[in-house]
Amino acid sequence: MSTRNGSEIVRRPLLMSAATRASLAGVVGSVVLFGFTPRTQLLFYLVLALSIAVYLIVRGGSLARSLALYLSSRTLAWRWAFVVWAVASLYWASRGSSLDRLITLLEIHAVGLVLYDAARELRATKWILTVVFVAASIGSAHALLTGIGSDVSRLQGMYRNPNLLAVTLVIGLAAFTAGADLGRGLLARWIAHGLGLVILAGIVAAASLKGVVGVACVWGIGLLLWRTRRRIAAQVIASGLLLAATIPVASVFRSYLDRTIYRVAVTASAVSSQAGVSNSLVERLRFAAKGFDLILDSPLLGSGLGSFSWLSGEGTYAHNNVVELGVSLGVVGVMLYYVLHAVVLYRGIALRRGTLLGARFIMIFVPTLVVLDTAAVSYLMKLPTLLLIMCAGWVDARR
């Protein structure tokens, strides 16, 4: 069926087949849940490879056209310049650059074709975000079921890192807040809100400052969008009621909440009056100071991917995406990387259509991701980059 809009014929996409939906769920679900630790990495690659194979079979020859659109996308043009710059950095690195990081970067953007095609050609953005939301709630439930009652002070789940768990859950919360759900029926809405509470509980139990800041960003931006205000209000009220009902009897969960509040209070005190001491904050400030000194040594080109770890003597990454990229790829690399964020956000806002799920997600997700980048290195994280590529496909479909 088709309708005319001026001289342009707009064709309504056919409903995705069950195989296409299942393969997309496999790709997105495996990225959300697996691939973070050696323990689950084999499962990650198996599910991802099988899902991509099914998707390629189902899409057939039409994927060749999507590949051409993907590589020639004006929205993604600067991202391809960033990838080329990262490859070129191997030649001017002051010492052996991290080849495995480059391979990871290329792998992520290769898988990105699937999400770009699904968002642009199949109009599957809502399905992708729903899978992100559901998979994040599964990851949170796993962390709560396996971690509560143990002797750990911060839940890690299958991610084996409380901050990574929290960032993933914040992205799931952003998808839900923007409008991802399980259907329009009353029961489906209740279940969706229940899963949202599971995600919030996991963020609290991770006792991650990134998680707290991420929730503040998601809710704060969401309150500016009239289509998401009621959903946020329901989240806040339900969270308050649940805490009031369970905290008096759930001493284990109360300890996680107390830990989260303590970390937030200590950090806020250290930032505002230096009356408190936050070892995490002190460490990250040291990383930033060393990073900026290293950037000045090679401001334009950088020193090659992964160079912060050995140049700084810290033996770890910078815990700040701008610093990490600045040391690795110079100011040019930082600018090329964030152009995609800016273009996607600008075009999402320019649509002026808050009734669209894709636009709402862009306006919530992109600023939140930029804020979290001050305390995380996201350019090698699969989920944020793939969702940015999905957003680019969504934007291109409406240009």
Secondary structure, DSSP 8 states (H G I E B T S, - for coil): -EEEETTEEEE------HHHHHHHHHHHHHHHHSSSSHHHHHHHHHHHHHHHHHHHHHHTTHHHHHHHHHHH-TTTHHHHHHHHHHHHHHHH-SS---HHHHHHHHHHHHHHHHHHHHHHTS--HHHHHHHHHHHHHHHHHHHHHHHTTSS-SS--GGGT-HHHHHHHHHHHHHHHHHT--S-SSHHHHHHHHHHHHHHHHHHHHHT-HHHHHHHHHHHHHHTTSTTTHHHHHHHHHHHHHHHHHHTTT-HHHHHHHHHHHHHHHHHHHHHHTS-S--HHHHHHHHHHHHHHHHHHHSTTT-S-TTHHHHHHSSSS--SSHHHHHHHHHHHHHHHHHHHHHHHHHHHHHHT--TTSHHHHHHHHHHHHHHHHTTSS--TT-HHHHHHHHHHHHHHHHT-
